[in-house]
Amino acid sequence: MARKGDGLYLRKNTWWLDAIINGQRYQIRLGKNIKRSAAADIAMMKRSAILKGEAGIARKRRDIGFEDAKKAFLEWTKANKRPKTLRSYTQCMDQLEKSFKGMKLSDIHSFLIEKHKQRRASEDAKISANRELTCLKILYNRCVDWKRYEGENPTRKVKKFEESEGKARFLTEEEETRLLAAAKEPLRTIILVGIYTGLRILAEALTLRWDNIDLHRGYLTVEAAYAKGKQTDTLPLNKILMEALAKLKKTAKSEYVFVSRDGKPFKSIRTAFETACRNAKLSDVSPHTLRHTFASRLGMSGTGDRALQVLGRWKEPKMIRRYVHLSEEYLREAVEKIAHNSPTISTTPKTGKTRKSFRAHSSVG
């Protein structure tokens, strides 16, 4: 019998389906001694099963080699993320490629990822291994979204190494004075921006334009394109910072606030900052130490948690504990305040008897 538009045809007393689905031809036996309507119903189920890859003639799942996935992923990162993120992801991908080069994404399973973790642990790079695991997870998700890979994400079954928060470094007032004395402009004002606004130096401070600064009203705006939280925030400026910015603006020759001698915005302050720290005899200090200093001083000034979260621009309140670190001097002053209003036990030298007295002082705080 000739084939009709639905692909059904009868050979002797058996119905068959002859159809092209997703570019591939299928010839499937439907049943013997059945009516055409029944054959049509079976054909419909077969078509559906083929589309789902379940008909005994399974459709080949989409897959991609690791190197091709890496290339596509980094191109996407370059177009959609900040340069700092691209550098970080590139470093992660280079390490991952050492373990998964020449493999398809479907060949990479949790055991192989664990072996990668063990290799990185042997190289004393557990923290880096955690970043690489996160990067690999994002790569799989992107390839799924792009219809380049079908299958599970093997990173879901792999646990990261535990990370200790450690003790974050922040500057004392005396250290701040030494650092500022060792820094030339515009580095000196960049340091002040970090200490008194908490801006992340590379992504937020170095991308500031004069349009973002209102010296008349005393506000600074961080644009969403550069903010870690990806939302525009307006922060107040104190007198110290307003004076420094006003002085810098008098010699401004660019729309950007912080520029080098050729008038181009800084891409990094690493070398200049390390030199200033060395001349100030400061150790274990990085540009992010400035943000820690900002948060710690807010905490020590008695700023409430809600105000601290807003000024620090953290989405989660728990981040406050990570960034606020109180100095030993502040903690010592806190416990000394208790002594001022506490009853004391003293012994009289003549009788040897104890007497209890209460020293009256002004209320604490």
QUILIN-V117355 format. One line per field, one symbol per residue. ss: DSSP state (@ for helix, = for strand, . for the rest). psi: psi as a letter, one per 40 degrees, with the letter a starting at -180 (. if undefined). burial: I if it has 24 or more other ideal C-beta (glycine too) atoms within 12 Angstrom, else O. Layout:
ss->???
psi->???
burial->???
This chain:
ss->.......====..========..=========...@@@@@@@@@@@@@@@@.............=@@@@@@@@@@@@@@@..@@@@@@@@@@@@@@@@@@...=@@@..@@@@@@@@@@@@@...@@@@@@@@@@@@@@@@@@@@........@@@@...............@@@@@@@@@@....@@@@@@@@@@@...@@@@@...=@@@==....====..........====..@@@@@@@@@@@......=..=.....=....@@@@@@@@@@.......@@@@@@@@@@@@@@....@@@@@@@@......@@@@@....@@@@@@@@@@@@@..=====......=====.......
psi->iihadeehihhbfhhihhihhfehhhhhhdihfiiddddddddddddddddefeeeghhhihiiiddddddddddddddeiidddddddddddddddddeheiideehidddddddddddddeffddddddddddddddddddddefehhiiheedehiiiihhdahihihidddddddddehiiedddddddddeeeihdddddeehiddehgddefihhhiddeidefihihiihiddddddddddddeheididhiadeeiiheieddddddddddefhifhidedddddddddddeeehidddddddefhdhddddddehhhidddddddddddddfiiihihhdddeiiihihhhiiih.
burial->OOOOOOIIIIOOOOIIIIIOIOOOOIIIIIIOOOOOOOIIOIIOOIIOOIOOOOIOOOOOOOOIOIOIIIOIIIOIIOOOIIOOIOOOIIOIIOIIIOIIOOIIIIOIOOOIIOOIIOOIOOOOOOOIIIIIIIIIIIIIIIIOOOOIIOOOIIIOOIOIOOOOOOOIIIIOOOIIOOIIOIIOIIIIIIIIIIIIIIIIIIIIIIIIIOOIIOIOOOOIIIOOOIIIOOOOIOIOIOOOIIOIIOOIIOOIOOOIIIIOOOOOIIOOIOOIIOOIIOOIOIOOIIIIIIIIIIIIIIIIOOOOOOOIIOIIIIOOOOOIOIIIIIIOOOOOOOOOOOOOOOOOOOOOOOOOOOOOOOOOOOOOO
